[in-house]
Amino acid sequence: MENHDTDEKTTSDHKQQQWGICDLVLIAVSRLFILVTFPLSIFMCLKVVQEYERAVIFRLGRILPGGAKGPGLFFIIPCTDYYQKVDIRTVSFDVPPQEILTKDSVTVSVDAVVYYKVYSPIASITNVEHFDRSTRLLAATTLRNVLGTKNLFEVLSDRENISHTMQNMLDIATDPWGVKVERVEVKDVRLPVQ
């Protein structure tokens, strides 16, 4: 299966390197413009990404071969290239309190904390729009789904297992987006006041 994945990647890289005549003309005109305005254009062509960032570069709408650039200095062609920075540090967020009906028909309010990291900047840009927002929404939905299958005693006593189950479900769901869910912690379980 690894060979099949490698073949697909090689084939897609090869397809990305094929430019049409119009594409080549636009790239040539852009490079000529850079040469004509050289002292000033260098400030628009050189970009920097930090140690904790990667830049995904699109040339005329196609991802450049070689993957994400960074950290450090890289060169873009201003008229034809577009780049997007992706932060690859671990990010944490609070899942807002969710009103959940447990298996034994008790309503509880539960919140959690999720820690995730982007491991594939290209997948996080090309496979999902706004990976951060999508991960947050998925975490809230997963929290409701997992706790809806537990009774009140299990919710109160087995937080570790619930956290582990949520982490596995989130990690599997976010894998195509280039996101690795590192940890999930159920913070607080509140019973309704009556």
KAFENZI-V411349 format. One record per backbone hydrogen bond with DSSP energy under -0.5 kcal/mol. NH is the residue of the N-H (numbers start at 1). CO is the residue of the C=O. Records with the same first field share a line. If there is no record, write none. Layout:
NH: CO, CO
This chain:
5: 1
6: 2
7: 3
8: 4
9: 5
10: 6
11: 7
12: 8
13: 9
14: 10
15: 11
16: 12
17: 13
18: 14, 15
19: 17
24: 20
25: 21
26: 22
27: 23
28: 24
29: 25
30: 26
31: 27
32: 28
33: 29
34: 30
35: 31
36: 32
37: 33
38: 35
40: 37
41: 37
42: 38
43: 40
44: 41
45: 41
46: 42
47: 45, 74
49: 72
53: 50
54: 86
55: 69
56: 54, 84
57: 55
58: 82
59: 62
60: 58, 80
62: 59
64: 57
67: 64
69: 55
72: 49
74: 47
76: 45
78: 76
80: 77
81: 77
82: 58
84: 56
86: 54
88: 52
91: 116
93: 114
95: 112
96: 94
98: 110
100: 98, 108
102: 100, 106
103: 150
105: 102
108: 100, 106
109: 190
110: 98, 108
111: 188
112: 95
113: 185
114: 93
115: 183
116: 91
117: 180
119: 117, 178
120: 178
124: 120
125: 121, 122
126: 122
127: 123
130: 128
134: 130
135: 131
136: 132
137: 133
138: 134
139: 135
140: 136
141: 137
142: 138
143: 139
144: 140
145: 141
146: 142
147: 143
148: 144
149: 146
150: 147
155: 151
156: 152
157: 153
158: 154
162: 158
163: 159
164: 160
165: 161
166: 162
167: 163
168: 164
169: 165
170: 166
171: 167
172: 168
173: 169
174: 170
175: 171
177: 174
178: 175
179: 174
180: 117
181: 179
182: 115, 180
183: 115
185: 113
187: 111, 185
188: 111
190: 109, 188
192: 107
